Amino acid sequence: MNKPAVSIIIAFYNRMDFLQLVLAGFERQNFIDFEIVLADDGSNEGVVQQLRTYISQSPLKIRHVWHEDHGWRKTKILNKAVLAAEADYLILIDGDCIPHPAFVREHYENRQAKTILAGRRVHLSKKFSVQLTPENIRKGKLDHWLALLWDSLIGDSKNVEKALYLKSKWLRRFANRKPKDLLGCNLSFHKEDLLALNGYDERYVNPGTGEDTDLYVRSLHIGYTIKPILNMAIQYHLHHKKGERSKMHENGKILLQTKADKLIYTPYGIHQTKI
């Protein structure tokens, strides 16, 4: 069997309700030569059993990469998922972000060597999020931009301008005229380019910010291009309470050292030379 053109790595932990919505979005992609690798940061046994049943019944090609729950270790499970991915091109998203039907195609068709594609997301309100089901996502509920715009005016949906799918090359250039940094929920790159950086730095063991910025900084150090793809590879972020972020200062210390040392290949990544 031929390997897929794209491996989509989804960072996941316990929220099976969210994941079903995300996977419903992948069922309606207009580019279908992809596999999904679930990077599971230690979901409990009940969720793992649900996943096994779901995967056996899904029309999608899904593989499950899991490790035990020893706290937040997203960077470690992402590195494991990268190694497990069969494709030469990788798209990384979070398990609370639903893709637009052209999401995979836009990432894949705009790929370039030594380039990371950087997307963004629409923030759905709580009211809009709870209305979503796998069935109405498959029927295109999120395709109605005016409904999202209305919810932003009377509700709490944000960044809905990012949900407007642009086909015009001129408008795309205009929308993406300014450089962007990276968000781990929406980025893609050639696998070999990530391996040249040795993947994610696994010293980041506190949620919040840092691990994506670290990858961004090391990408700049090696000379990669960061190419924004706003209003092209669109995704919709489900509303939920923010996680614990009280220890982000620890991430900041690591990031400052990465910048000071002009680090490219982290010794704390996929292949660990320091522990």
Kinemage of the C-alpha trace (Angstrom):
@kinemage 1
@onewidth
@group {chain A} dominant
@subgroup {mainchain}
@vectorlist {calphas} color= white
{ca met a 1} P 0.000 0.000 0.000
{ca asn a 2} L 1.287 3.456 -0.901
{ca lys a 3} L 2.020 5.857 1.912
{ca pro a 4} L -0.282 8.873 2.238
{ca ala a 5} L 0.659 12.304 0.932
{ca val a 6} L -0.047 13.915 4.302
{ca ser a 7} L 0.013 12.870 7.939
{ca ile a 8} L -2.236 14.966 10.164
{ca ile a 9} L -1.067 14.904 13.775
{ca ile a 10} L -3.771 15.797 16.288
{ca ala a 11} L -2.731 16.650 19.849
{ca phe a 12} L -5.346 14.986 22.057
{ca tyr a 13} L -6.203 14.384 25.696
{ca asn a 14} L -9.490 12.894 26.977
{ca arg a 15} L -11.951 15.188 25.137
{ca met a 16} L -13.644 12.551 22.992
{ca asp a 17} L -16.623 14.868 22.485
{ca phe a 18} L -14.375 17.462 20.848
{ca leu a 19} L -12.430 14.894 18.841
{ca gln a 20} L -15.578 13.524 17.213
{ca leu a 21} L -16.380 17.033 15.950
{ca val a 22} L -12.836 17.499 14.649
{ca leu a 23} L -12.857 14.149 12.850
{ca ala a 24} L -16.256 14.942 11.322
{ca gly a 25} L -14.530 17.936 9.738
{ca phe a 26} L -11.841 15.691 8.286
{ca glu a 27} L -14.478 13.403 6.799
{ca arg a 28} L -15.536 16.181 4.405
{ca gln a 29} L -12.123 17.255 3.123
{ca asn a 30} L -11.788 17.869 -0.612
{ca phe a 31} L -8.257 16.375 -0.500
{ca ile a 32} L -8.394 12.843 0.881
{ca asp a 33} L -4.887 11.382 0.533
{ca phe a 34} L -4.078 11.642 4.232
{ca glu a 35} L -3.813 9.679 7.439
{ca ile a 36} L -4.534 10.884 10.963
{ca val a 37} L -2.151 10.228 13.854
{ca leu a 38} L -3.639 10.906 17.274
{ca ala a 39} L -0.934 12.167 19.628
{ca asp a 40} L -2.597 11.150 22.891
{ca asp a 41} L -0.987 12.661 26.000
{ca gly a 42} L -2.275 9.980 28.369
{ca ser a 43} L -6.060 9.756 28.001
{ca asn a 44} L -7.705 7.462 30.549
{ca glu a 45} L -8.609 3.837 29.892
{ca gly a 46} L -12.280 4.568 29.234
{ca val a 47} L -11.449 7.117 26.549
{ca val a 48} L -8.883 4.783 24.986
{ca gln a 49} L -11.564 2.081 24.697
{ca gln a 50} L -13.937 4.589 23.079
{ca leu a 51} L -11.189 5.549 20.651
{ca arg a 52} L -10.560 1.957 19.628
{ca thr a 53} L -14.240 1.466 18.853
{ca tyr a 54} L -14.432 4.762 16.979
{ca ile a 55} L -11.332 4.044 14.903
{ca ser a 56} L -12.643 0.605 13.901
{ca gln a 57} L -15.829 2.209 12.541
{ca ser a 58} L -14.425 5.416 11.027
{ca pro a 59} L -14.034 5.932 7.263
{ca leu a 60} L -10.787 7.743 8.042
{ca lys a 61} L -7.364 6.132 8.361
{ca ile a 62} L -6.541 6.781 12.025
{ca arg a 63} L -3.664 5.582 14.176
{ca his a 64} L -3.387 6.100 17.920
{ca val a 65} L -0.067 6.997 19.564
{ca trp a 66} L -0.357 7.035 23.378
{ca his a 67} L 1.782 7.272 26.486
{ca glu a 68} L 0.936 7.185 30.185
{ca asp a 69} L -0.366 10.267 31.913
{ca his a 70} L 2.518 11.798 33.860
{ca gly a 71} L 1.325 15.362 33.575
{ca trp a 72} L 1.418 17.654 30.558
{ca arg a 73} L 3.887 16.139 28.086
{ca lys a 74} L 2.518 17.392 24.794
{ca thr a 75} L 5.941 17.928 23.222
{ca lys a 76} L 6.982 14.347 23.989
{ca ile a 77} L 3.860 12.753 22.492
{ca leu a 78} L 4.080 15.023 19.443
{ca asn a 79} L 7.620 13.794 18.833
{ca lys a 80} L 6.427 10.194 19.084
{ca ala a 81} L 3.638 10.930 16.624
{ca val a 82} L 6.089 12.552 14.197
{ca leu a 83} L 8.173 9.375 14.160
{ca ala a 84} L 5.036 7.271 13.653
{ca ala a 85} L 3.765 9.418 10.764
{ca glu a 86} L 4.060 7.694 7.381
{ca ala a 87} L 3.869 10.753 5.119
{ca asp a 88} L 6.668 13.092 4.112
{ca tyr a 89} L 4.460 16.119 4.814
{ca leu a 90} L 2.970 16.836 8.245
{ca ile a 91} L 0.095 19.017 9.415
{ca leu a 92} L -0.221 19.627 13.157
{ca ile a 93} L -3.444 20.674 14.858
{ca asp a 94} L -5.023 20.537 18.314
{ca gly a 95} L -7.918 18.267 19.232
{ca asp a 96} L -10.276 21.199 19.730
{ca cys a 97} L -9.964 22.695 16.230
{ca ile a 98} L -12.353 21.723 13.409
{ca pro a 99} L -10.975 22.009 9.850
{ca his a 100} L -12.582 23.782 6.903
{ca pro a 101} L -13.220 21.398 3.941
{ca ala a 102} L -10.200 22.816 2.063
{ca phe a 103} L -7.900 22.715 5.102
{ca val a 104} L -5.715 19.765 4.101
{ca arg a 105} L -5.584 20.721 0.420
{ca glu a 106} L -4.460 24.288 1.172
{ca his a 107} L -1.670 23.102 3.426
{ca tyr a 108} L -0.508 20.461 0.967
{ca glu a 109} L -0.718 22.507 -2.240
{ca asn a 110} L 1.141 25.443 -0.672
{ca arg a 111} L 3.969 23.345 0.760
{ca gln a 112} L 7.553 24.398 0.083
{ca ala a 113} L 10.920 23.073 1.161
{ca lys a 114} L 12.466 24.710 4.229
{ca thr a 115} L 9.143 26.466 4.859
{ca ile a 116} L 6.619 26.243 7.690
{ca leu a 117} L 3.043 27.188 6.842
{ca ala a 118} L 1.435 29.135 9.684
{ca gly a 119} L -2.339 29.343 9.985
{ca arg a 120} L -4.731 30.767 12.544
{ca arg a 121} L -8.157 29.865 13.932
{ca val a 122} L -11.623 31.272 14.497
{ca his a 123} L -12.671 31.288 18.160
{ca leu a 124} L -16.217 29.985 18.450
{ca ser a 125} L -18.462 31.164 21.269
{ca lys a 126} L -19.742 28.751 23.887
{ca lys a 127} L -23.252 29.086 22.447
{ca phe a 128} L -22.101 28.250 18.924
{ca ser a 129} L -19.818 25.428 20.099
{ca val a 130} L -22.526 23.550 22.007
{ca gln a 131} L -24.775 23.596 18.942
{ca leu a 132} L -22.280 21.585 16.924
{ca thr a 133} L -22.678 17.870 16.335
{ca pro a 134} L -20.769 15.505 14.035
{ca glu a 135} L -23.894 15.320 11.880
{ca asn a 136} L -24.370 19.050 11.338
{ca ile a 137} L -20.635 19.538 10.756
{ca arg a 138} L -20.791 16.912 8.000
{ca lys a 139} L -23.747 18.848 6.536
{ca gly a 140} L -21.735 22.093 6.453
{ca lys a 141} L -22.955 24.105 9.440
{ca leu a 142} L -19.572 25.812 9.780
{ca asp a 143} L -19.488 26.832 6.127
{ca his a 144} L -21.958 29.668 6.692
{ca trp a 145} L -19.715 32.669 7.300
{ca leu a 146} L -22.612 35.097 7.800
{ca ala a 147} L -23.891 32.973 10.699
{ca leu a 148} L -20.464 33.232 12.332
{ca leu a 149} L -20.378 36.963 11.675
{ca trp a 150} L -23.794 37.350 13.290
{ca asp a 151} L -22.645 35.375 16.324
{ca ser a 152} L -19.630 37.656 16.643
{ca leu a 153} L -21.958 40.673 16.690
{ca ile a 154} L -24.486 39.354 19.219
{ca gly a 155} L -22.375 36.687 20.920
{ca asp a 156} L -18.776 35.883 21.764
{ca ser a 157} L -17.305 34.346 18.619
{ca lys a 158} L -14.029 36.069 17.745
{ca asn a 159} L -11.691 36.417 14.784
{ca val a 160} L -14.506 35.443 12.424
{ca glu a 161} L -12.809 37.377 9.624
{ca lys a 162} L -10.397 34.421 9.536
{ca ala a 163} L -13.316 32.154 8.544
{ca leu a 164} L -13.752 33.881 5.186
{ca tyr a 165} L -12.297 31.523 2.573
{ca leu a 166} L -10.541 33.505 -0.140
{ca lys a 167} L -10.097 32.112 -3.648
{ca ser a 168} L -8.619 35.206 -5.306
{ca lys a 169} L -4.815 35.067 -5.526
{ca trp a 170} L -4.647 38.849 -5.074
{ca leu a 171} L -6.801 38.778 -1.932
{ca arg a 172} L -4.747 35.905 -0.572
{ca arg a 173} L -1.543 37.850 -1.055
{ca phe a 174} L -3.103 40.872 0.640
{ca ala a 175} L -4.406 38.839 3.604
{ca asn a 176} L -0.980 37.255 4.091
{ca arg a 177} L 1.237 40.259 3.448
{ca lys a 178} L 2.469 40.421 7.061
{ca pro a 179} L 4.703 37.756 8.649
{ca lys a 180} L 3.308 35.570 11.432
{ca asp a 181} L 4.741 33.397 14.166
{ca leu a 182} L 3.556 29.832 14.833
{ca leu a 183} L 0.501 28.427 16.571
{ca gly a 184} L 0.685 24.716 17.298
{ca cys a 185} L -2.975 24.320 16.375
{ca asn a 186} L -2.405 25.125 12.689
{ca leu a 187} L 0.963 24.577 11.056
{ca ser a 188} L 2.618 22.277 8.548
{ca phe a 189} L 6.063 21.364 7.223
{ca his a 190} L 8.067 18.648 5.542
{ca lys a 191} L 8.941 15.919 8.008
{ca glu a 192} L 12.623 16.094 7.110
{ca asp a 193} L 12.664 19.812 7.947
{ca leu a 194} L 11.291 19.137 11.435
{ca leu a 195} L 13.764 16.294 11.947
{ca ala a 196} L 16.576 18.724 11.106
{ca leu a 197} L 15.517 20.631 14.247
{ca asn a 198} L 15.151 17.351 16.203
{ca gly a 199} L 11.442 18.007 16.690
{ca tyr a 200} L 9.956 19.668 19.725
{ca asp a 201} L 12.009 20.460 22.825
{ca glu a 202} L 10.713 18.097 25.517
{ca arg a 203} L 11.835 20.318 28.380
{ca tyr a 204} L 8.551 22.184 27.967
{ca val a 205} L 6.394 20.404 30.535
{ca asn a 206} L 4.068 23.274 31.449
{ca pro a 207} L 1.027 24.213 29.336
{ca gly a 208} L 0.457 27.721 28.053
{ca thr a 209} L 3.004 29.178 25.700
{ca gly a 210} L 6.573 28.446 24.756
{ca glu a 211} L 6.847 25.143 22.927
{ca asp a 212} L 5.534 26.548 19.630
{ca thr a 213} L 7.591 29.719 19.962
{ca asp a 214} L 10.681 27.607 20.639
{ca leu a 215} L 10.102 25.763 17.361
{ca tyr a 216} L 9.553 29.092 15.604
{ca val a 217} L 12.803 30.559 16.957
{ca arg a 218} L 14.872 27.521 16.024
{ca ser a 219} L 13.298 27.546 12.551
{ca leu a 220} L 14.458 31.112 12.060
{ca his a 221} L 17.942 30.212 13.334
{ca ile a 222} L 18.290 27.513 10.687
{ca gly a 223} L 16.969 29.806 7.964
{ca tyr a 224} L 13.478 28.451 7.317
{ca thr a 225} L 10.723 30.671 5.925
{ca ile a 226} L 7.510 31.109 7.915
{ca lys a 227} L 4.690 31.549 5.412
{ca pro a 228} L 1.236 32.672 6.656
{ca ile a 229} L -1.844 31.057 5.093
{ca leu a 230} L -4.693 33.082 6.607
{ca asn a 231} L -8.129 32.746 4.983
{ca met a 232} L -6.860 29.635 3.228
{ca ala a 233} L -6.289 26.816 5.736
{ca ile a 234} L -9.174 27.738 8.040
{ca gln a 235} L -10.071 26.092 11.322
{ca tyr a 236} L -12.623 26.673 14.066
{ca his a 237} L -11.636 26.521 17.725
{ca leu a 238} L -14.203 25.038 20.116
{ca his a 239} L -14.949 27.008 23.259
{ca his a 240} L -13.652 25.644 26.574
{ca lys a 241} L -12.161 26.889 29.800
{ca lys a 242} L -8.516 27.838 29.661
{ca gly a 243} L -6.104 25.350 31.165
{ca glu a 244} L -3.610 25.861 33.949
{ca arg a 245} L -0.961 28.438 33.056
{ca ser a 246} L 0.612 29.322 36.393
{ca lys a 247} L 4.066 27.925 35.508
{ca met a 248} L 4.599 29.606 32.151
{ca his a 249} L 7.598 31.442 33.604
{ca glu a 250} L 9.496 28.131 33.499
{ca asn a 251} L 8.835 27.959 29.766
{ca gly a 252} L 10.110 31.516 29.446
{ca lys a 253} L 13.476 30.573 30.932
{ca ile a 254} L 13.982 27.799 28.382
{ca leu a 255} L 12.949 30.046 25.529
{ca leu a 256} L 15.336 32.797 26.559
{ca gln a 257} L 18.199 30.297 26.560
{ca thr a 258} L 17.175 28.991 23.127
{ca lys a 259} L 17.352 32.546 21.791
{ca ala a 260} L 20.628 33.374 23.531
{ca asp a 261} L 22.338 30.204 22.292
{ca lys a 262} L 20.853 30.554 18.788
{ca leu a 263} L 19.849 26.916 19.186
{ca ile a 264} L 18.790 24.965 16.100
{ca tyr a 265} L 18.994 21.249 16.917
{ca thr a 266} L 17.632 20.694 20.394
{ca pro a 267} L 19.409 17.940 22.353
{ca tyr a 268} L 16.126 17.429 24.239
{ca gly a 269} L 14.047 16.458 21.237
{ca ile a 270} L 13.230 13.302 19.276
{ca his a 271} L 16.769 11.956 19.615
{ca gln a 272} L 17.912 12.884 23.089
{ca thr a 273} L 21.599 13.537 23.640
{ca lys a 274} L 20.928 15.224 26.992
{ca ile a 275} L 18.556 14.144 29.752
